[in-house]
Amino acid sequence: MRDKLNRRCALPYWGSWRGLLLSFFLLALFSSCRKDVELLLSDVTTVDAGASANYSGFYLLNEGNMGSNKSTLDFFDFATGSYQRNIYAEKNPSVPKELGDVGNDLQIYGNRLYAVINASNKVEVMNARTAKRIGQINIPNCRYITFHQQYAYVTSYAGPIEINPDYTQRGFVAKIDTATLQIVDRCVIGFQPDGLAIANGKIYVANSGGYMGVGNLEKYEKTVSVIDIATFKEEKRIDVDYNLHRVKADKRGNIWVSSRGNHSDYPSRLFVINSQKQAVTDTLQIPVSNFWLDGDSLYVYSAEKYSNEISFALVNTKTKQIITRQLITDGTEKNFEMPYGIMVHPDTKDIYITDAGDYVNPGFLYCFSPEGKKKWSVKTGDIPAHFALLSKK
């Protein structure tokens, strides 16, 4: 139906009774064309945002339910305060299945925007300014992406999407030349690797074993793989905890790692790996679903499925202390059904948190002041999750 936008929605008039029949046909065809336009054009909401000195705006990747092929890309413009939904479809009308199935990560590197589309087995590469498609990198069951010099590094579960305690396919990290978008090497590590970060010439990768541990805690992976960037070989694995997920490196080279637990009676927690000692040095008894690192501040939220508890917190990465467990101060946290993504503006320190709601209908994006008070909210795509800030430079 997409090519109808470039066709004329009209046919010659035949006269008499045939003309009457044709009128009904034309009415139906016009209606069809209008519906196509509504599906393809993005939807815009404007809020009172305030301009940013160093950033043009940010992209938000909506995951979409697995199997629905409904991952979409939104953009927020700091200067105009306009929030534009589903821009990929409008910018790339010739791409058959649009963005794809399950958006799992989003990053900007150089002048390109990289969207990791998990169930579509690809990394979609776009122009960071226009969101127009440049190409794609085919990686099976891909998860998260990071960069170093001229290379991108992407984690992959390698095998099919399936819950299986006897899963035998180990995951890997793919090394990609960002100039050619070609995979130049692979490093096989643990089962179902997720988040990754780089510090002091090493890549730290969280092995989860997420497909294997359902119903059996001991089946989960519990290590962080350490890959030497120069040789692209796994040097060691650091014992951390079951079902690891998110990874961030702070400016001192410490690695912050979250565990998911078993989603029932074994809780999620937060860990610190000292990259010099190559060992866990600190454990914070705080549940973590996702976090955002800004300077020495780690902004954390958690939505524990087994307890139905939602929490927010702020951690000082220098002192490794929890500063507050009341990140939102105006009571708005009670409105959240399922917090799912988080970002902090580097300049204004505004806090952006998404709500996936029921995972079926469109979600919401909330903007809070640094003091934790709601400034505005907008509707997003389905399961809003991953942010990427666009610099003005």
N, C-alpha and C positions, 0 to 999 in steps of 0.2 A: 504493500500500500504506500510505501514511502515515496515511490517515484511519481505518484499522482500529483505531488506538489508542483512538479515541473510540467504537468500537462494542462491543457485547457479543459475545464469542466463544462464543455458545451458540445452540441451536435447540431447539424442543420435542421430546420423546420420542414416537415413534410406536408403539412396541411391536413384539413378535414379531421376525421376521427383519429387518424394516425398521430396527428399533432397533439391531441389530448393525451393519448397514451405516452407519447414522448415527453410531455410535460411532467407527468408523474415520474417517469424514468429520470429526467433531469433533476427533479427535486430530490430524489433518492441519492443521485450521484453527487449533487452539491452537498448534501448532508454528510455523505461519506467523506468527501474532501475536507469538510470543516472538522470532522472528528479526527482525521489524520493530523491536521494542523495542531489541534489541541493536544494530541499525544506527543508531538515532536517539539513544540515550542516550550521553552523553559517558563517557569512561573516565578514572578518577582514579588517580594515583600520588602517594604522600606521601613527602617527603624531609625531612631535618633542615636547614631553611633559616635560621631566625632572622628575627625581625621587622625591618621597616624603618621609620625614623622619618617619612619624608616620602612614601613610595610604597606603594600598596596591593599592587601586583604588576605584571605585564606580560603583554601579548598576544604571541603568536607566530603569524605567518601562514605556513602551509605552502603552497608553490606548487602542488604536484601536477603530474603530467606533462601536457603540452599535449595537448588532445583527450580527456582522461579525465574532465574535470569534477570533479576531486578536490581542489580547493583547500579547505583547512579552517583553522579558527581554534582555537588552544589558549590557555589562560590559566593563569598561575602566581601563586598567592597567597602573598605573603611572610609573612603572619601565621601561616598554618596549614601552610605548606610543601606544599600540595596542587597538583599539576600536572594540569590537566583538559584532556583532548583532545577536539577536535571539538565545541566548545560552540555554534557557530553553528546547527548542525542541531537541537540540542535547544531553543535559545532561539527559533528561527524555523521551526517545523514546517510552516507553510503556504507557505513559499517553495519553488516547484516544483523548481528545480535547485540548491537550497541556495546555497552561496557562489559557485560558478562555476568557470571554467576559467583557471588560472594566476594565482595571487596574486603581484603584482609589487612592491607597496609597501604600507606600513602606517604611519599616523600618527594621533596624537591631537591635536585642536585644540579648545579650549574643552571642552565636555562631549560631544563627538562623536568617534567612531572612524571613520576613513576607510580603506577597503581598496581598493587599485587592482587590479582583476581584468582583466588584459591581454587574453586571448583572448575573454573575455565582453564586451569593449568597454564596461566600466562602472566607475564608482567606487561601491562599496557604502558607504552611510552608516549607522552604528549609534549607539546610545546607548553612551557610553564606559563607563558603570557596569554596564550590563546586557547589552550586546551584542545588544540587540533592534533589528531593522531599522527605520530611519526612512525611507529612500528610496534612490534611486540616481541617478547622473548618467551619462548615456550619452555616452561618448567613444570613438571608434574607436581600437583598438590603443593604449590608454593605458599609460603606463609609470611615472612617478614624480610625487609630489605634495609641495608645500610651501605655506606660508601667510604672509599679511601683512595685518594689520588684518582687515577683514571678508571678505577674498577668499582663495580657494584657487587655486593655479596647478598645472596638470597638463600634463605633456608627452605628446604623442601622435605616433606614427609616421604617423598619418592614413590611410595606405594599407593594403592587405592584408598578411597575414603570409606573406611569400615571399622566398626568396633570388633576387635578380635584379640583375645588374650594371648593367642599364639602367633601374633603378627611377626613375620620374619624379615621384612624389608627395612633395613636401617635407612635413616634419612641422610641428607648431605647438605653441604653449603655449596652453591654454584658461584663461580667467579666469572663475572661478565665484563667484557670490554665495553665501556660506555660509548666509545666512538663508533664501533661496528654493531653493537647490540648482540654480539656472539658470545656464547659460553666458551671460555678458554680452559677451564679446569673445574674439577669437583673434589671436594673433601668429604669422605664418608665419616659420619660421627655416630651419635646415638639414635634411639628411636623417637620419631616425631619431634624434631627440633623446632622450636618456636623463635622467641626473641633473640636478638644478637646485638652486640655493641663492641666497639673497638677502643682499646687503651694500650698505650706503651708497646705498639707493634704486634699486639695480639688481638684475635677475635674471640670473644666470649659468647658461647651459644648455649641456650637453655634447652636441655633435652627433657621432653615431657613424658613420653610413653603414654600419651593421652588416649590412644586407641586401645591400649592393653590393660589399663588398670581398673576399668569399670567393674565394681563389685569385688575387687581384690587390691587393696592398697599396695601390697608388695610387688605387684606387677608394673606399677608406674616406674618410669625412670626417675633418678634423683641427682643427676650430675650436670655440671656445666663443662662443656668441651672447650679446651683452649687450643686455638689454631694459630700457628706462627704465620704472619702475613707474608714474610719473605719466602718461605719454603712452601706455604699453603699446605702444611701437614699438621695433623692433630698431635699436639705434644703431650697432653695429659687430660684427665678429667677430675674435676673438683667435686667432692661429695657435698651436696647442699640439702635438698629435701625432695619430697615426692611431688611429681607433676609440676615442674617448673614452667614459667610462662614468660613474664616480661623481663627485659634487661635494659639498664641504662648505665652509662659511665659518667661519673661526675668529673669536675675539673681537677681533682686530685688523683684521678686514675682509679678510684674505688668503683667497684661494679655492684650495682643495686639490682637484686634479683627477687622476683616474687614467685611464690608457689601457689597453686590453686587448691592444694589439699585434695581430698577425695569427694568434695561436694556433699558430704554428709556429716560424719562425726570427726573427721580430721581437718582442722582449720587451715585456711590460707595464712601465710606469714610473709615477712619481708626480711631479706638477708643482705649482708654486705660482704663482698669478697675484696680483700686487699690484694691488688694486682702485683705488688712486690713479693708478698708472702705466698701468693697463689693459694689462699685458703680463706674460709669464712671466719671473720673476726667478730661480727656482730649479728645478733638476731633481734628483730623488733616484733613484739607480740601485737601485730596489727594486721587485720585482714586487708588484702589488696586484690582488686579486680583490674585496676589500671592506674597508671600514674604519669605525671608530666614533670620533667625536671627543668627548673628555671633558676639559674645561678646556684645558690646553696639551698634552694627550697624545692622540696619534692611534694607536689600536690597529689594526694591519694584519694581514691574513692573505692568503696567495696559494696558489692551487692551479693551477699551470701545466699545462695539458692536454698540451702537446707534450713536456714533459720529465718529467711525472709527479712533479714536485717540490712538496712542501707546505712552506710557510714561514710564520713568525709574526714580527712585529716591533713595536717601540714607537718612535714618532717624537715629538720635542719640537717643537711648532709654533712656539714662540718662537725657538728657536735654529736650527730647520730641520735638526736633526741626528738621526741614528738612534741611539737610546739603547741598544737591545739587539735582537738577532735571536733571542733565546731567551725569548719571552713565556711559554711553557710550560716549566716547569723540572723536572718529575717524570717525563719520558719519555712522557707520555700522548699527545703529538702523533703518536707512532707508530701509535696506534689509529685515527687519522682516515683515512677512505677518501676523503671529499670535503668539507672544511670549506665551509660555505655561508652562514652568517650570524654576526654578532657584535654584542654589546652589552656595555657596562660600567655597573655600578650607580653612580650619581652619589655615593651616600653611602658604601657599603661598599667600593667599587672592585672588587667581585667581577667576574670576567670570564665572560661567557656565550658559548659558541661552539657552533654546530650542525654536524652531520655529515649530509649528504644521502645518504651510502652509495652504493648502486647506482642511485639515482634512481627506483627502482620500488617498493621496500619502504619501510616507515616508517623515518624517520631517528632521530637522537638529539640531545639537548641536554646539553651538559657545562657544569658550573659549576666555575670555578677561583677560588682565592683570589687576592688582589692579588699574591702571591708566585709565582703560576703553578702551584699545586699543586691537583690535582683534589679537589673536595669531594663531588660527586655527579653522577649522570647519569640521564636518563629517556628513554623512547621518545616520539617525537613523531608527527606525521603525515608524509605523503610530501613530501620536499624542504623541510625547515624552513628559513626564510629571513629573515623580516623581523620586527623587534621594535618594540613601542610601549609605553613605560613609562606606567603609570597612577598619577597623583598622588593623594594622599589628599584634597587640597583640591578 
